Protein backbone atom coordinates (compact mmCIF):
# COMPACT_ATOMS: atom_id res chain seq x y z
CA UNK A 1 0.00 0.00 0.00
CA UNK A 2 1.41 3.37 -1.01
CA UNK A 3 1.02 6.49 1.18
CA UNK A 4 1.44 10.02 -0.16
CA UNK A 5 2.61 12.49 2.50
CA UNK A 6 1.85 16.08 1.47
CA UNK A 7 3.85 18.91 3.10
CA UNK A 8 3.02 22.53 2.15
CA UNK A 9 6.05 24.74 2.90
CA UNK A 10 6.00 28.45 3.67
CA UNK A 11 8.54 30.26 5.92
CA UNK A 12 9.33 27.35 8.23
CA UNK A 13 13.12 27.35 8.08
CA UNK A 14 13.46 26.57 11.78
CA UNK A 15 11.22 23.49 11.55
CA UNK A 16 11.21 21.95 8.05
CA UNK A 17 14.41 19.96 8.66
CA UNK A 18 12.96 18.17 11.71
CA UNK A 19 9.71 17.66 9.84
CA UNK A 20 11.40 15.89 6.90
CA UNK A 21 13.67 13.86 9.14
CA UNK A 22 10.58 12.55 10.92
CA UNK A 23 9.35 11.31 7.53
CA UNK A 24 12.71 9.67 6.84
CA UNK A 25 12.55 7.84 10.19
CA UNK A 26 9.27 6.08 9.36
CA UNK A 27 9.45 2.33 9.98
CA UNK A 28 6.60 1.61 7.55
CA UNK A 29 7.40 -1.33 5.27
CA UNK A 30 5.19 -0.15 2.40
CA UNK A 31 5.81 2.57 -0.17
CA UNK A 32 5.92 6.27 0.80
CA UNK A 33 6.09 9.26 -1.48
CA UNK A 34 6.66 12.68 0.10
CA UNK A 35 5.35 15.64 -1.89
CA UNK A 36 6.75 19.01 -0.79
CA UNK A 37 4.81 22.00 -2.11
CA UNK A 38 6.85 25.22 -2.28
CA UNK A 39 4.38 28.07 -1.60
CA UNK A 40 6.97 30.77 -2.28
CA UNK A 41 8.06 31.83 1.17
CA UNK A 42 10.71 34.44 1.83
CA UNK A 43 13.14 32.38 3.92
CA UNK A 44 15.44 29.42 3.19
CA UNK A 45 12.89 26.66 3.89
CA UNK A 46 13.16 25.03 0.45
CA UNK A 47 16.97 25.19 0.48
CA UNK A 48 16.95 23.35 3.81
CA UNK A 49 14.48 20.80 2.44
CA UNK A 50 16.66 20.24 -0.62
CA UNK A 51 19.66 19.69 1.63
CA UNK A 52 17.87 17.08 3.74
CA UNK A 53 16.67 15.26 0.62
CA UNK A 54 20.11 15.36 -1.01
CA UNK A 55 21.68 13.65 1.99
CA UNK A 56 19.01 10.94 2.11
CA UNK A 57 19.49 7.51 0.56
CA UNK A 58 16.49 5.28 0.99
CA UNK A 59 13.21 4.04 -0.48
CA UNK A 60 11.06 7.14 0.17
CA UNK A 61 10.34 9.05 -3.05
CA UNK A 62 10.70 12.83 -2.52
CA UNK A 63 9.47 15.42 -4.99
CA UNK A 64 9.25 19.21 -4.73
CA UNK A 65 6.49 21.11 -6.55
CA UNK A 66 6.85 24.88 -6.99
CA UNK A 67 4.11 27.50 -7.09
CA UNK A 68 4.77 30.61 -9.15
CA UNK A 69 3.64 32.83 -6.26
CA UNK A 70 2.23 32.42 -2.78
CA UNK A 71 -1.29 30.95 -2.91
CA UNK A 72 -1.95 29.81 0.62
CA UNK A 73 -2.27 26.53 2.51
CA UNK A 74 -5.49 25.35 0.82
CA UNK A 75 -4.09 25.59 -2.70
CA UNK A 76 -0.78 24.05 -1.61
CA UNK A 77 -2.62 21.01 -0.26
CA UNK A 78 -4.70 20.79 -3.43
CA UNK A 79 -1.51 20.90 -5.52
CA UNK A 80 -0.15 18.00 -3.51
CA UNK A 81 -3.37 15.99 -3.86
CA UNK A 82 -3.37 16.47 -7.64
CA UNK A 83 0.13 14.99 -7.84
CA UNK A 84 -0.38 12.20 -5.29
CA UNK A 85 -0.03 8.61 -6.55
CA UNK A 86 -0.66 6.83 -3.25
CA UNK A 87 -3.61 4.73 -2.14
CA UNK A 88 -3.88 7.02 0.89
CA UNK A 89 -3.06 10.69 1.43
CA UNK A 90 -1.60 12.16 4.63
CA UNK A 91 -1.27 15.90 5.33
CA UNK A 92 1.75 16.89 7.41
CA UNK A 93 2.20 20.55 8.38
CA UNK A 94 5.76 21.67 7.74
CA UNK A 95 6.36 22.78 11.34
CA UNK A 96 5.07 19.49 12.80
CA UNK A 97 6.48 15.96 12.93
CA UNK A 98 5.39 12.36 12.62
CA UNK A 99 6.20 9.85 15.33
CA UNK A 100 8.60 7.20 14.06
CA UNK A 101 5.83 4.60 13.82
CA UNK A 102 3.14 7.06 12.73
CA UNK A 103 2.40 5.77 9.21
CA UNK A 104 2.87 2.12 10.21
CA UNK A 105 0.41 2.54 13.07
CA UNK A 106 -2.21 4.26 10.93
CA UNK A 107 -1.97 1.72 8.09
CA UNK A 108 -2.19 -1.37 10.29
CA UNK A 109 -6.03 -1.32 10.57
CA UNK A 110 -6.18 -1.18 6.76
CA UNK A 111 -4.97 -4.77 6.60
CA UNK A 112 -8.54 -5.88 7.34
CA UNK A 113 -10.56 -3.17 5.57
CA UNK A 114 -9.85 -0.10 3.46
CA UNK A 115 -11.42 2.59 5.66
CA UNK A 116 -12.14 6.05 4.25
CA UNK A 117 -10.33 7.83 7.10
CA UNK A 118 -7.89 6.65 9.78
CA UNK A 119 -6.61 8.93 12.52
CA UNK A 120 -4.52 8.70 15.69
CA UNK A 121 -3.59 10.55 18.87
CA UNK A 122 -1.64 13.82 18.84
CA UNK A 123 1.15 15.02 21.14
CA UNK A 124 1.14 18.81 21.45
CA UNK A 125 4.22 20.96 21.98
CA UNK A 126 4.37 24.61 23.00
CA UNK A 127 7.14 26.34 21.01
CA UNK A 128 8.73 29.17 23.01
CA UNK A 129 11.55 29.46 20.49
CA UNK A 130 13.06 27.28 17.76
CA UNK A 131 15.36 25.75 20.37
CA UNK A 132 12.96 25.70 23.34
CA UNK A 133 9.91 23.47 23.00
CA UNK A 134 8.03 22.38 26.11
CA UNK A 135 5.35 20.02 27.18
CA UNK A 136 1.96 18.96 26.05
CA UNK A 137 -0.10 22.08 25.58
CA UNK A 138 -2.88 21.95 23.03
CA UNK A 139 -6.54 21.40 22.30
CA UNK A 140 -8.47 18.26 23.05
CA UNK A 141 -7.93 15.56 20.47
CA UNK A 142 -9.33 12.20 21.46
CA UNK A 143 -11.43 10.91 24.32
CA UNK A 144 -11.05 7.13 23.93
CA UNK A 145 -8.97 4.44 25.57
CA UNK A 146 -8.96 1.84 22.76
CA UNK A 147 -9.24 1.65 18.99
CA UNK A 148 -12.71 2.40 17.69
CA UNK A 149 -14.44 2.12 14.32
CA UNK A 150 -17.15 4.65 13.50
CA UNK A 151 -19.70 4.52 10.71
CA UNK A 152 -22.60 6.85 9.83
CA UNK A 153 -24.32 8.43 11.69
CA UNK A 154 -21.77 8.06 14.52
CA UNK A 155 -19.03 9.73 12.45
CA UNK A 156 -20.90 13.04 12.30
CA UNK A 157 -22.19 12.73 15.86
CA UNK A 158 -18.66 12.25 17.21
CA UNK A 159 -17.29 15.20 15.21
CA UNK A 160 -15.60 17.66 17.63
CA UNK A 161 -16.16 15.20 20.52
CA UNK A 162 -13.86 12.31 19.66
CA UNK A 163 -11.79 13.79 16.86
CA UNK A 164 -10.46 17.29 16.33
CA UNK A 165 -11.34 19.66 13.50
CA UNK A 166 -8.06 19.44 11.57
CA UNK A 167 -6.88 17.91 8.29
CA UNK A 168 -3.48 16.68 9.46
CA UNK A 169 -2.76 13.36 11.17
CA UNK A 170 -5.31 11.51 9.08
CA UNK A 171 -4.97 8.95 6.35
CA UNK A 172 -7.55 9.73 3.68
CA UNK A 173 -8.39 7.10 1.12
CA UNK A 174 -7.51 8.59 -2.26
CA UNK A 175 -10.49 6.93 -3.93
CA UNK A 176 -12.79 8.49 -1.32
CA UNK A 177 -11.40 11.98 -2.02
CA UNK A 178 -11.62 11.63 -5.80
CA UNK A 179 -15.05 9.98 -5.77
CA UNK A 180 -16.47 12.95 -3.88
CA UNK A 181 -14.31 15.55 -5.65
CA UNK A 182 -13.07 16.95 -2.32
CA UNK A 183 -10.62 19.84 -2.15
CA UNK A 184 -9.72 22.73 0.12
CA UNK A 185 -11.42 26.10 -0.37
CA UNK A 186 -8.90 28.73 -1.41
CA UNK A 187 -8.30 31.84 0.70
CA UNK A 188 -9.82 30.67 4.00
CA UNK A 189 -8.59 30.85 7.54
CA UNK A 190 -9.73 27.75 9.42
CA UNK A 191 -10.08 25.87 6.13
CA UNK A 192 -9.90 22.64 8.13
CA UNK A 193 -13.35 23.39 9.62
CA UNK A 194 -14.97 23.08 6.21
CA UNK A 195 -12.82 20.13 5.11
CA UNK A 196 -13.49 18.17 8.30
CA UNK A 197 -17.23 18.83 8.08
CA UNK A 198 -17.33 17.58 4.51
CA UNK A 199 -15.35 14.43 5.24
CA UNK A 200 -17.51 13.75 8.33
CA UNK A 201 -20.66 13.99 6.23
CA UNK A 202 -19.42 11.72 3.44
CA UNK A 203 -17.11 9.15 5.05
CA UNK A 204 -18.60 5.68 5.36
CA UNK A 205 -15.91 4.50 7.79
CA UNK A 206 -13.59 6.27 10.21
CA UNK A 207 -11.09 4.30 12.29
CA UNK A 208 -9.51 5.89 15.40
CA UNK A 209 -6.20 4.41 16.58
CA UNK A 210 -5.52 4.88 20.31
CA UNK A 211 -1.84 5.58 19.77
CA UNK A 212 0.14 8.80 19.29
CA UNK A 213 1.11 9.23 15.65
CA UNK A 214 1.70 12.98 15.30
CA UNK A 215 3.53 15.84 17.07
CA UNK A 216 1.82 19.20 16.63
CA UNK A 217 3.70 22.37 17.56
CA UNK A 218 1.85 25.49 18.71
CA UNK A 219 3.90 28.58 17.97
CA UNK A 220 3.62 32.29 17.40
CA UNK A 221 3.71 33.17 13.72
CA UNK A 222 1.92 30.03 12.56
CA UNK A 223 -1.18 30.37 10.43
CA UNK A 224 -3.41 29.51 13.38
CA UNK A 225 -2.02 32.39 15.50
CA UNK A 226 -2.28 35.02 12.75
CA UNK A 227 -5.27 36.94 11.45
CA UNK A 228 -7.66 39.42 13.05
CA UNK A 229 -11.08 38.59 14.45
CA UNK A 230 -12.59 40.22 11.35
CA UNK A 231 -10.53 37.93 9.11
CA UNK A 232 -11.77 34.92 11.06
CA UNK A 233 -15.35 36.18 10.93
CA UNK A 234 -15.15 36.65 7.15
CA UNK A 235 -13.79 33.13 6.77
CA UNK A 236 -16.63 31.76 8.91
CA UNK A 237 -19.14 33.51 6.64
CA UNK A 238 -17.60 31.78 3.63
CA UNK A 239 -17.54 28.45 5.48
CA UNK A 240 -21.23 28.80 6.36
CA UNK A 241 -22.17 29.43 2.72
CA UNK A 242 -19.97 26.58 1.48
CA UNK A 243 -21.50 24.21 4.04
CA UNK A 244 -24.99 25.05 2.77
CA UNK A 245 -23.98 24.52 -0.86
CA UNK A 246 -22.29 21.25 0.04
CA UNK A 247 -25.30 19.90 1.97
CA UNK A 248 -27.67 20.86 -0.83
CA UNK A 249 -25.51 19.37 -3.60
CA UNK A 250 -25.00 16.07 -1.79
CA UNK A 251 -28.61 16.10 -0.52
CA UNK A 252 -27.56 15.42 3.06
CA UNK A 253 -30.67 15.07 5.22
CA UNK A 254 -28.96 14.15 8.48
CA UNK A 255 -30.33 16.22 11.39
CA UNK A 256 -26.87 16.13 12.98
CA UNK A 257 -25.59 18.77 10.53
CA UNK A 258 -27.64 21.52 12.21
CA UNK A 259 -25.32 22.01 15.23
CA UNK A 260 -22.42 22.83 12.90
CA UNK A 261 -24.41 25.41 10.96
CA UNK A 262 -25.64 26.79 14.26
CA UNK A 263 -22.20 27.06 15.90
CA UNK A 264 -20.70 28.75 12.81
CA UNK A 265 -23.61 31.19 12.56
CA UNK A 266 -23.39 31.97 16.30
CA UNK A 267 -19.64 32.63 16.03
CA UNK A 268 -20.30 35.22 13.33
CA UNK A 269 -23.14 36.85 15.27
CA UNK A 270 -21.05 36.97 18.45
CA UNK A 271 -18.37 38.91 16.60
CA UNK A 272 -20.80 41.56 15.36
CA UNK A 273 -22.57 41.62 18.72
CA UNK A 274 -19.34 42.66 20.45
CA UNK A 275 -17.43 44.45 17.68
CA UNK A 276 -20.02 45.86 15.30
CA UNK A 277 -22.97 48.22 15.34
CA UNK A 278 -26.56 47.14 15.76
CA UNK A 279 -27.14 47.86 12.07
CA UNK A 280 -24.21 45.63 11.08
CA UNK A 281 -25.56 42.85 13.28
CA UNK A 282 -29.05 43.08 11.74
CA UNK A 283 -27.65 43.22 8.20
CA UNK A 284 -25.40 40.21 8.79
CA UNK A 285 -28.25 38.26 10.38
CA UNK A 286 -30.63 38.94 7.49
CA UNK A 287 -27.92 38.08 4.95
CA UNK A 288 -26.78 34.79 6.49
CA UNK A 289 -29.94 33.46 8.13
CA UNK A 290 -31.19 31.75 4.91
CA UNK A 291 -28.07 29.55 4.94
CA UNK A 292 -29.11 27.98 8.25
CA UNK A 293 -32.22 25.84 7.90
CA UNK A 294 -33.65 25.01 11.30
CA UNK A 295 -36.85 23.19 12.18
CA UNK A 296 -38.36 22.70 15.62
CA UNK A 297 -37.37 19.04 15.44
CA UNK A 298 -33.73 19.91 14.72
CA UNK A 299 -33.60 22.40 17.58
CA UNK A 300 -35.13 19.91 20.01
CA UNK A 301 -32.69 17.25 18.83
CA UNK A 302 -29.64 19.53 19.11
CA UNK A 303 -30.41 21.20 22.44
CA UNK A 304 -31.74 18.05 24.13
CA UNK A 305 -34.01 19.74 26.69
CA UNK A 306 -31.46 22.36 27.73
CA UNK A 307 -33.22 25.61 28.63
CA UNK A 308 -30.24 27.76 27.70
CA UNK A 309 -30.03 26.15 24.27
CA UNK A 310 -33.72 26.65 23.60
CA UNK A 311 -33.52 30.33 24.55
CA UNK A 312 -30.45 30.84 22.36
CA UNK A 313 -31.98 29.11 19.34
CA UNK A 314 -35.53 30.45 19.64
CA UNK A 315 -34.77 33.09 17.02
CA UNK A 316 -34.91 30.42 14.30
CA UNK A 317 -38.64 29.98 14.98
CA UNK A 318 -39.52 33.67 15.21
CA UNK A 319 -40.80 35.87 12.33
CA UNK A 320 -38.01 37.40 10.28
CA UNK A 321 -38.73 40.92 11.55
CA UNK A 322 -38.37 39.83 15.20
CA UNK A 323 -35.57 37.26 15.07
CA UNK A 324 -32.54 39.63 14.81
CA UNK A 325 -33.81 41.81 17.66
CA UNK A 326 -34.31 38.74 19.84
CA UNK A 327 -30.78 37.52 19.26
CA UNK A 328 -29.09 40.92 19.53
CA UNK A 329 -30.94 42.45 22.47
CA UNK A 330 -33.56 40.31 24.19
CA UNK A 331 -31.58 37.07 24.52
CA UNK A 332 -28.48 38.96 25.66
CA UNK A 333 -30.49 40.62 28.43
CA UNK A 334 -32.32 37.53 29.64
CA UNK A 335 -29.38 35.13 29.35
CA UNK A 336 -28.07 35.77 32.91
CA UNK A 337 -31.56 35.16 34.31
CA UNK A 338 -31.88 31.95 32.28
CA UNK A 339 -28.55 30.74 33.63
CA UNK A 340 -29.69 31.43 37.19
CA UNK A 341 -32.96 29.56 36.56
CA UNK A 342 -30.93 26.65 35.22
CA UNK A 343 -28.72 26.68 38.33
CA UNK A 344 -31.74 26.71 40.66
CA UNK A 345 -33.44 23.88 38.79
CA UNK A 346 -30.24 21.87 38.79
CA UNK A 347 -29.64 22.42 42.51
CA UNK A 348 -33.25 21.48 43.27
CA UNK A 349 -32.82 18.24 41.35
CA UNK A 350 -29.53 17.58 43.10
CA UNK A 351 -31.09 18.17 46.51
CA UNK A 352 -34.12 15.94 45.86
CA UNK A 353 -32.57 13.21 43.73
CA UNK A 354 -28.76 13.27 44.20
CA UNK A 355 -28.22 9.68 43.09
CA UNK A 356 -30.28 10.13 39.93
CA UNK A 357 -28.53 13.36 38.93
CA UNK A 358 -25.06 11.96 39.62
CA UNK A 359 -25.87 8.63 37.94
CA UNK A 360 -27.03 10.39 34.79
CA UNK A 361 -23.89 12.53 34.58
CA UNK A 362 -21.72 9.50 35.36
CA UNK A 363 -23.27 7.43 32.57
CA UNK A 364 -22.86 10.29 30.10
CA UNK A 365 -19.20 10.91 30.98
CA UNK A 366 -17.94 7.44 31.92
CA UNK A 367 -20.05 5.37 29.51
CA UNK A 368 -21.31 2.75 31.98
CA UNK A 369 -23.65 2.69 35.03
CA UNK A 370 -22.39 3.80 38.44
CA UNK A 371 -22.09 0.93 40.92
CA UNK A 372 -23.75 2.31 44.07
CA UNK A 373 -24.12 -1.04 45.83
CA UNK A 374 -20.52 -2.21 45.64
CA UNK A 375 -18.20 0.70 44.71
CA UNK A 376 -14.69 -0.48 43.88
CA UNK A 377 -12.46 2.18 42.35
CA UNK A 378 -11.72 5.69 43.66
CA UNK A 379 -14.25 7.36 41.34
CA UNK A 380 -17.12 5.17 42.51
CA UNK A 381 -16.16 5.58 46.16
CA UNK A 382 -15.99 9.37 45.88
CA UNK A 383 -19.57 9.38 44.56
CA UNK A 384 -20.69 6.98 47.30
CA UNK A 385 -19.11 9.10 50.04
CA UNK A 386 -20.61 12.29 48.63
CA UNK A 387 -24.15 10.89 48.91
CA UNK A 388 -23.94 8.51 51.86
CA UNK A 389 -21.67 10.22 54.41
CA UNK A 390 -21.44 13.45 56.38
CA UNK A 391 -19.70 15.89 54.04
CA UNK A 392 -20.08 19.05 56.14
CA UNK A 393 -16.30 19.13 56.64
CA UNK A 394 -15.85 18.77 52.90
CA UNK A 395 -17.85 21.98 52.51
CA UNK A 396 -15.72 23.87 55.05
CA UNK A 397 -12.39 22.68 53.69
CA UNK A 398 -13.26 23.03 50.00
CA UNK A 399 -13.82 26.74 50.75
CA UNK A 400 -10.48 28.31 49.78
CA UNK A 401 -10.95 30.95 52.50
CA UNK A 402 -12.29 28.88 55.42
CA UNK A 403 -9.69 26.13 54.91
CA UNK A 404 -7.05 28.60 56.14
CA UNK A 405 -8.50 28.33 59.66
CA UNK A 406 -8.21 24.54 59.48
CA UNK A 407 -4.58 24.73 58.38
CA UNK A 408 -3.84 27.01 61.35
CA UNK A 409 -5.67 24.60 63.69
CA UNK A 410 -3.26 21.88 62.55
CA UNK A 411 -0.28 24.09 63.43
CA UNK A 412 0.63 24.71 59.80
CA UNK A 413 -0.24 28.38 59.45
CA UNK A 414 3.31 29.12 58.30
CA UNK A 415 2.52 27.30 55.03
CA UNK A 416 -0.26 29.70 54.06
CA UNK A 417 0.11 32.25 51.30
CA UNK A 418 -0.31 35.90 52.28
CA UNK A 419 -3.94 36.91 51.96
CA UNK A 420 -4.62 40.55 51.06
CA UNK A 421 -8.39 40.59 51.32
CA UNK A 422 -11.76 38.84 51.00
CA UNK A 423 -14.80 40.48 49.37
CA UNK A 424 -18.42 39.61 48.64
CA UNK A 425 -18.24 41.16 45.17
CA UNK A 426 -15.49 42.38 42.91
CA UNK A 427 -16.51 46.05 43.05
CA UNK A 428 -15.33 46.13 46.67
CA UNK A 429 -11.72 45.38 45.66
CA UNK A 430 -9.36 48.31 46.27
CA UNK A 431 -6.84 47.66 43.51
CA UNK A 432 -4.72 50.65 44.54
CA UNK A 433 -4.07 49.11 47.95
CA UNK A 434 -2.86 45.81 46.48
CA UNK A 435 0.72 44.94 45.32
CA UNK A 436 1.84 45.28 41.72
CA UNK A 437 1.38 41.53 41.18
CA UNK A 438 -1.09 39.31 43.02
CA UNK A 439 -3.68 36.59 42.45
CA UNK A 440 -7.47 36.96 42.49
CA UNK A 441 -9.78 33.95 42.67
CA UNK A 442 -13.10 32.80 44.00
CA UNK A 443 -13.30 30.62 47.08
CA UNK A 444 -16.07 28.33 45.85
CA UNK A 445 -15.14 27.16 42.37
CA UNK A 446 -12.47 26.02 39.95
CA UNK A 447 -10.99 28.03 37.08
CA UNK A 448 -11.63 31.59 38.28
CA UNK A 449 -7.97 32.34 39.10
CA UNK A 450 -6.59 35.57 37.61
CA UNK A 451 -2.93 36.57 37.83
CA UNK A 452 -3.02 40.38 38.05
CA UNK A 453 -0.10 42.54 36.96
CA UNK A 454 -0.98 46.20 37.43
CA UNK A 455 2.06 47.27 35.39
CA UNK A 456 0.89 45.38 32.30
CA UNK A 457 -0.71 47.35 29.44
CA UNK A 458 -3.42 44.65 29.42
CA UNK A 459 -4.44 45.42 33.02
CA UNK A 460 -8.18 46.21 32.98
CA UNK A 461 -9.88 46.32 36.35
CA UNK A 462 -13.36 46.55 34.84
CA UNK A 463 -12.83 43.36 32.82
CA UNK A 464 -11.40 41.62 35.90
CA UNK A 465 -14.39 42.64 38.02
CA UNK A 466 -16.86 41.55 35.37
CA UNK A 467 -15.27 38.13 35.08
CA UNK A 468 -15.10 37.60 38.84
CA UNK A 469 -18.70 38.72 39.38
CA UNK A 470 -19.82 36.25 36.73
CA UNK A 471 -17.93 33.54 38.61
CA UNK A 472 -19.57 34.58 41.88
CA UNK A 473 -22.99 33.95 40.33
CA UNK A 474 -22.12 30.32 39.63
CA UNK A 475 -22.89 27.58 42.08
CA UNK A 476 -20.20 24.97 41.49
CA UNK A 477 -22.48 22.25 42.87
CA UNK A 478 -24.51 22.20 39.64
CA UNK A 479 -21.86 19.87 38.23
CA UNK A 480 -22.80 17.26 40.82
CA UNK A 481 -20.24 18.05 43.54
CA UNK A 482 -22.78 18.49 46.31
CA UNK A 483 -20.49 19.86 49.03
CA UNK A 484 -19.91 23.08 47.09
CA UNK A 485 -23.59 23.97 47.36
CA UNK A 486 -23.43 25.82 50.68
CA UNK A 487 -20.13 27.67 50.27
CA UNK A 488 -20.83 31.45 50.40
CA UNK A 489 -19.10 32.83 47.30
CA UNK A 490 -16.30 35.32 47.90
CA UNK A 491 -13.36 36.86 46.04
CA UNK A 492 -9.90 36.33 47.55
CA UNK A 493 -6.64 38.18 46.88
CA UNK A 494 -3.42 36.27 47.61
CA UNK A 495 0.27 36.74 47.02
CA UNK A 496 1.72 35.75 43.66
CA UNK A 497 4.48 33.13 43.70
CA UNK A 498 7.28 33.75 41.22
CA UNK A 499 8.50 30.70 39.32
CA UNK A 500 12.15 29.82 39.73
CA UNK A 501 14.48 29.46 36.74
CA UNK A 502 14.64 25.72 37.40
CA UNK A 503 10.83 25.47 37.15
CA UNK A 504 10.79 27.43 33.91
CA UNK A 505 13.10 24.85 32.36
CA UNK A 506 10.45 22.12 32.64
CA UNK A 507 7.14 23.97 32.84
CA UNK A 508 5.40 26.99 31.38
CA UNK A 509 3.35 27.39 34.59
CA UNK A 510 3.68 26.99 38.36
CA UNK A 511 4.08 23.31 39.31
CA UNK A 512 1.31 21.90 41.52
CA UNK A 513 2.21 19.04 43.86
CA UNK A 514 -0.96 17.09 44.67
CA UNK A 515 -0.61 14.50 47.44
CA UNK A 516 -3.23 11.73 47.55
CA UNK A 517 -3.94 10.75 51.15
CA UNK A 518 -6.11 8.09 52.77
CA UNK A 519 -7.04 8.55 56.44
CA UNK A 520 -3.89 10.53 57.19
CA UNK A 521 -1.47 8.47 55.08
CA UNK A 522 0.02 9.88 51.86
CA UNK A 523 0.44 7.36 49.04
CA UNK A 524 0.83 9.09 45.68
CA UNK A 525 1.92 12.47 44.34
CA UNK A 526 0.70 14.06 41.14
CA UNK A 527 2.67 16.85 39.48
CA UNK A 528 0.60 19.16 37.29
CA UNK A 529 2.46 21.57 35.03
CA UNK A 530 2.35 23.34 31.65
CA UNK A 531 -1.11 24.51 32.68
CA UNK A 532 -3.16 26.38 30.07
CA UNK A 533 -6.78 26.80 29.07
CA UNK A 534 -6.28 24.07 26.48
CA UNK A 535 -4.30 21.40 28.23
CA UNK A 536 -2.53 20.27 31.36
CA UNK A 537 0.51 18.04 31.81
CA UNK A 538 0.51 15.42 34.59
CA UNK A 539 3.17 13.12 36.05
CA UNK A 540 2.57 10.48 38.74
CA UNK A 541 5.18 9.70 41.42
CA UNK A 542 5.34 7.38 44.42
CA UNK A 543 6.61 8.60 47.81
CA UNK A 544 10.20 7.79 46.81
CA UNK A 545 9.78 10.02 43.75
CA UNK A 546 9.85 7.18 41.24
CA UNK A 547 7.82 8.09 38.13
CA UNK A 548 4.89 5.91 37.07
CA UNK A 549 3.84 6.96 33.57
CA UNK A 550 2.28 3.52 33.03
CA UNK A 551 -0.73 4.61 35.10
CA UNK A 552 -1.60 7.64 32.93
CA UNK A 553 -4.05 7.56 30.03
CA UNK A 554 -4.43 10.72 27.86
CA UNK A 555 -7.87 12.19 28.41
CA UNK A 556 -8.35 15.33 26.35
CA UNK A 557 -7.34 18.08 28.76
CA UNK A 558 -5.02 15.96 30.94
CA UNK A 559 -2.02 14.38 29.24
CA UNK A 560 1.17 12.64 30.43
CA UNK A 561 4.25 14.84 30.65
CA UNK A 562 7.34 14.45 28.51
CA UNK A 563 9.71 15.96 31.09
CA UNK A 564 10.47 14.54 34.52
CA UNK A 565 9.92 16.95 37.39
CA UNK A 566 12.86 17.18 39.82
CA UNK A 567 12.16 15.96 43.34
CA UNK A 568 11.00 18.97 45.40
CA UNK A 569 13.37 20.04 48.15
CA UNK A 570 10.50 20.17 50.63
CA UNK A 571 9.17 16.66 49.89
CA UNK A 572 9.57 15.34 53.45
CA UNK A 573 7.87 18.43 54.91
CA UNK A 574 5.17 18.18 52.23
CA UNK A 575 4.30 14.59 53.12
CA UNK A 576 4.25 15.38 56.84
CA UNK A 577 1.89 18.33 56.30
CA UNK A 578 -0.34 16.26 54.02
CA UNK A 579 -0.54 13.55 56.68
CA UNK A 580 -1.68 16.01 59.36
CA UNK A 581 -4.23 17.74 57.13
CA UNK A 582 -5.77 14.52 55.78
CA UNK A 583 -6.20 12.76 59.11
CA UNK A 584 -9.74 11.44 59.59
CA UNK A 585 -10.77 11.58 55.93
CA UNK A 586 -11.22 8.34 53.91
CA UNK A 587 -9.67 10.10 50.94
CA UNK A 588 -8.54 13.62 50.12
CA UNK A 589 -6.02 15.31 47.83
CA UNK A 590 -3.84 17.96 49.49
CA UNK A 591 -2.16 20.43 47.12
CA UNK A 592 1.10 22.31 47.64
CA UNK A 593 3.66 24.54 45.91
CA UNK A 594 7.42 24.34 46.37
CA UNK A 595 9.42 27.49 45.63
CA UNK A 596 13.10 26.58 45.88
CA UNK A 597 12.50 24.49 49.01
CA UNK A 598 9.92 26.79 50.61
CA UNK A 599 6.63 24.92 51.02
CA UNK A 600 3.22 26.57 50.52
CA UNK A 601 -0.25 25.12 51.05
CA UNK A 602 -2.59 25.26 48.07
CA UNK A 603 -5.99 23.66 48.74
CA UNK A 604 -7.80 20.45 49.70
CA UNK A 605 -9.88 18.57 47.14
CA UNK A 606 -12.36 15.82 47.99
CA UNK A 607 -13.80 15.25 44.51
CA UNK A 608 -10.82 15.25 42.16
CA UNK A 609 -12.08 15.90 38.62
CA UNK A 610 -15.62 15.58 39.99
CA UNK A 611 -14.92 12.00 41.00
CA UNK A 612 -14.95 11.02 37.33
CA UNK A 613 -11.28 10.69 36.49
CA UNK A 614 -10.58 9.14 33.09
CA UNK A 615 -6.90 9.94 32.73
CA UNK A 616 -5.68 6.89 34.68
CA UNK A 617 -5.71 3.17 34.05
CA UNK A 618 -8.45 1.06 35.68
CA UNK A 619 -5.75 -0.68 37.72
CA UNK A 620 -4.55 2.61 39.20
CA UNK A 621 -8.09 3.82 39.97
CA UNK A 622 -8.79 0.47 41.64
CA UNK A 623 -5.55 0.83 43.61
CA UNK A 624 -6.72 4.20 44.94
CA UNK A 625 -10.14 2.73 45.62
CA UNK A 626 -8.65 -0.08 47.69
CA UNK A 627 -7.05 2.51 49.96
CA UNK A 628 -10.38 4.28 50.47
CA UNK A 629 -12.31 2.69 53.34
CA UNK A 630 -16.02 3.53 53.30
CA UNK A 631 -18.13 2.98 56.37
Secondary structure, DSSP 8 states (H G I E B T S, - for coil): -EEEEEEEESS-TTTHHHHHHHHHT---SSEEEEEEEE---SSSHHHHHHHHHHT--SS-EEEEEE-SS---HHHHHHHHHHH--SSEEEE--TT-EE-TTHHHHHHHGGGT---SEEEEEEEEEEEEETTEEES---------SS-EEE-TTHHHHHBTTTB-S-SSSEEEEHHHHHHTT----TT-SSHHHHHHHHHHHH-S-EEEEEEEEEEEEE-TTSGGG-S-HHHHHHHHHHHHHHHHHHHHHTT---GGGHHHHHHHHHHHHHHHHHHS-HHHHHHHHHHHGGG----HHHHHHHHTT-HHHHHHHGGGGS-HHHHHHIIIIIHHHHHHHHHHHHHHHHHHHHHH-HHHHHHHHHHHHHSS---SSS--SHHHHHHHHHHHS--HHHHHHHSTTTHHHHHHHTT-GGGS--EEEEESSGGG--GGGS-SEEEEEESS-SS--EEEETTSTT--HHHHHHHHHHHHT--GGGGT-GGGTT----EEEEE-----HHHHHH-SS--EEEEEEETTEEEEEEEEES--SS-EEEEEE-TT--B-GGGB--BTTEEE-SS-----TTHHHHHHHHHHHHTT-SSEEEEEEEETTEEEEEEEESSGGGG---SB-HHHHHHHHHH----
